[in-house]
Amino acid sequence: MRLLKHLFAPSARRLFPEESLRRIAAAIAASELRHSGEICFAVEAGLPAGAVWAGRQAREAALHAFAQLRVWDTQANNGVLLYLLLADHRIEVVADRGFDGRVSAEQWRGVCQLVEDRLRAGEAEAAVLAGVEALSALLAQHYPRGEGEHDVNELPDLPHIL
């Protein structure tokens, strides 16, 4: 049954048309003016049949995306990935090691819950925007932008459809 869900997953481009992706990118860029962290958003409609057959779960797929998109490759190790796997109705947050001991699993889960609530209401773009805002609040708390600190954008703000 899971294989069928992945083979016939809803189109990520239908849920997130170009205008929506641009607004999400703008929200990420604006949020990064408040902190020195990097936020990345990626959405995947479904996993390849071989990955589903092998039992790959959303968390593993999110970790793979985190590495593939080089979210870990920031100077302060403060990159965060917000990942959606549409076929499994899963939301994952993967944070770099700079957050170890700073942000609890419950706080990351709170971000996922915000996104999940809006997705259930059929508001895909609003869900991601709420997630970006919640992530930004956590990043601003732990990695605030210093007075006069120049913004170095280490990761692209444009969302990734995998």
Buried (B, 14 or more C-beta within 10 A) or exposed (E): EBEEBBEEBEEBEEBBEEEBBEBBBEBBBEBBEBBBBBBBBBBBBBBEEEBBEEEBBBEBBBBBBBEEBEBBEBEEBBBBBBBBBBBBEBBBBBBBEBBEEEBEEEBBEBBBBBBBEBBEEEEBBBBBBBBBBBBBBBBBEBBEBEEEEEEEEBBBBBBBBB
